[in-house]
Amino acid sequence: MRYAVVNLGCKVNRVESDSFERALSAAGAVPGSLEAADLVVVNTCAVTAEAEKKTRKTVRRAVRASKGAVLVTGCSAVLHEDVYRAMGQRVSVVAKGQVEAEVSRIARELAEASRDVGDVVSDGAFAEKPDPSRAGDFAQRARVGVKVQDGCDNACSYCVIHVARGPACSVPADTVEADCRRLMEAGVREIVLTGINLGTYRQQSESGVLGLHDLLERLLALADALPAPEDGAPACRFRLSSIEPGDLSDALVALVARQDGRICRHLHLPLQAGSSKVLAEMNRSYTAEEYLQVVRSAREAVPQLSLTTDIIVGFPGETETDFQQTMDLARACRFSRIHVFPYSRREGTPAAERADQVDEAVKADR
């Protein structure tokens, strides 16, 4: 069986798509083009209207190009299940937790169909539950992501992801350790801890509640216990994906500061706007002044720190003064990189219902 996995969206999606590929490989399938694939998995994105437009186009292209089954999963699939089911009889919409079971089912059906036409295929490749933890296929990458958290309890007024992903939940620390151990033993030298709202990582343990910095300490100890590479570098270093400003604890910053690069000196702190008025209307949990203080404290603790961020321009009601405040704050923070994107009206969100939408030309100028 040949498969193709098409990934759209965030780093968490990328990690999940990697898991789908490992499951397919473990089931005996091999990667191929869309045209040759017996099974296409499309991991969708819903963060903006443009992302969903691209997602729908991608699914239609997969249906046209492939004669096999098309599995659609991810955030957009959750929000618009009927839209994707209507794209063809070969399209199945599945929750992420059901993808591996669906893969096994389709693989068995393909094996049986092949036998029916005289092409002998062994059932052995599909008999066992796929092992999504297999890491060998990804060992040659410079870095590999591990999902430690999913979901979000925030309700930013412009966002639909908390609806698509559901409440915040954390992967058990023992599971994260096992995943990271397999990657490190396979030769991976950098692991990126990812989550929809990474800073909310919490796990109950015998000694109390484990936070993100506690998890990192356990992973660092795990790396220390492995044989050191011949080049003398650490067995593995760790990187954090996006973390909300309010979740950047002093303990986490201090851990980054004293690890001498074993935790990458980089933080992605979403700003979204530099106007406290706009931040409040976005239902963000901080003011512009509080954000700047977080940045200053982090830079004081880690002088070599590289900071990146996200900024939305043209949020409903954003004035020229609001925009200039965002510009001023961005300069003060001295970001290494800014991901700027225009506000995208998402159906069902409070921001989408506002009458003071900003003109598209103004968004483009900003």
C-alpha positions, 0 to 999 in steps of 0.5 A: 500500500502506498500513502501520502500525508499532506500537512497544513498548519502549525507545528502541532499539526506537523508532529501529528502528521509525523505520527500518522506517517510512522503509523502507516510505515509500521503497517507496512505502507510506503510513501508515494505521490498523490497520484500513486497513493492508495491512501491520502491523509490530509491534516487540515488547518483552520487558523485563518480563512485563507488557511481553510481555503487552502485546505479545501483546495488541497482536499479537492486536489487529493480527490482528483489526483488519487484513486484511493481513499482520502482521510481528512482530519485536523481543525478544519475537519472538526469545524466543517465535517459536512463540507469535506464529506460532500467532496466525494464518496472516497472522503472520510472525516476522522478525528485525530485519535481515530486516524490510526484505527482507520488506517489499519481498517483501510489497509486490511481492506486493500489487502483483501481486495488485492487477494481477490484479484490474484495479487497475493498480499500478506496479512502480516503487515497489517495484523498488529496495531501500528506503533506511532512511536517509531522514530527511526524514519525521522532520525536524520532530521535536524530537529523533531517535534514531540507533542506534550500538550493539546487544546486551549482554555482561552477564548480569544475573541478572534480565534476558533482553535479552542473550539476545534481542539477542545479543552487544554490537556497534557500528555503524561510525563512518562509518555513524553519521556518515552517518546523523547528517549526513542528519538534520542536513541535513534540519533535525534539531536534536537527535540521541539516540545510543542502544544496548542497552549504549551505553557499550560502543561500540567501533570499530577504526580506523587510529588505534586503538580509537574509544570513545563519546567519540571518536565524539561528538567526530567528530559534533561536528566534523561539526555544526561543518562545517554552516551555522549556523542563523539563530538562532545556535544550534548546528546540532545538539546530541547527547544520550546515552541510558542508559549503565551506571555502569561505562562512564561514562569520565572522558573522556566526562564531560570532553567533556560538561563542555566542550561548553557544552550541545552535548552535553546535560547529562543522563545516565541511569545505571541504579542498579537497587538501592542495596544492595551485597548486592542489586547483587551478586545481580543480577550488576551490576558495581558496589557502591552506594559505587562508584555514588555515587562515579561520581555525585559525580565527574560532578556535580563535573565538570558542576555543571548535570548532570541525572541520571535512573535506573532502580530495581527494587524487590522483587528476590528476597531484598530485605529492608526494610534493603536497600530502605532502603539504596536509598532512602538512596542515591537521596536522596544522588544527587539524581536528577531523575527515577526510573523505579521498577518492580517486579521481574518474574520472567523465565523462564530467568533465575537470579533467577526460580529463587530461592525467596525471591521477594518478595510482590507486595503488598510490591513495590507498597508499595515 
